[in-house]
Amino acid sequence: METVVVPGPACPSLGPRVAQALRCPAAKVSHRAFPDGESYVRIETPLAGKHAVVVHSTGTALDLIALLQLADAAREAGRLTLVVPYFGYARQDRPFNPGEPVSARVVAEAIRAHEVILVNVHSPATLKFFKVPARSLDASPLLGEAIGGAGLKKLLLVAPDDGAEHLVRGAAGACGADRDVLEKKRVSDTRVEITPKKVPAAGRDVVIVDDMVTTGGTIAEAAKLLKKQGASSVSVACVHPVLTPGAREKLQAAGIKEFIATDTLDRPEGRVTVAGLVAGAVAGKA
Ligand code: R5P
């Protein structure tokens, strides 16, 4: 079956890169907003009898609507794979307080396709919410390769919490660096406090590795702590550069040396592409 990549409006660069990696055509997709803000999408390339691979992240509510629209517009395809490199709402994967929804489940259950492919979904528990086969790819070795090539010395990779330990392991494995974990306590939506486990940071170029950087609060706090401990420099590597307004300024104020991120979200910082990883999974090689 012929494969056609359908680049969604949230992945205008990654979509064509996946097509290139798969050596297959990319469909023409048009997208605009109606005057009242509602989303309009149209896949202009016929997909009947083809394997359609939609590539579209859901960093905003409108992007989520567009994903559902793209999946419906691609319904004539012989096979439909939805690649959602950044899967939003994944942090609410359980009710933390009575009366809260399981947002990750709400979103996962709304998705219809033959297969869903995510990249470093915040919590693997989310995968079981899908009604179709779903998996999450690991981009941490790609981050590790980029860290290894960044010219940093006496590398120490740290995870800001236990949840990111597997990412630090994957990245450190790829560049042969030492690693450790910090302990994080979230005080409010925008404020976190960090205490060290055992971080011999003095005289090291430290790289904090996390799945996403949103407000930059976690990184700014961790950087402060690591610098107090004598780190030569503090850099960041993340899979998903969400970067809400003010985050870049916060990172700059924290004196972050390098910001390494993938292109799961369309940001200028996303210079490490996950195209090859995604293409391998679509082609059944990962
Ligand atoms: C949380 O568990 C995530 O792994 C990230 O650490 C968090 O989302 C980063 O958020 P922020 O940049 O707002 O501190």
Residues whose N, C-alpha, C, O or C-beta is under 5 A from the ligand:
A	BS01	R5P	D210 D211 M212 V213 T214 T215 G216 G217 T218 I219
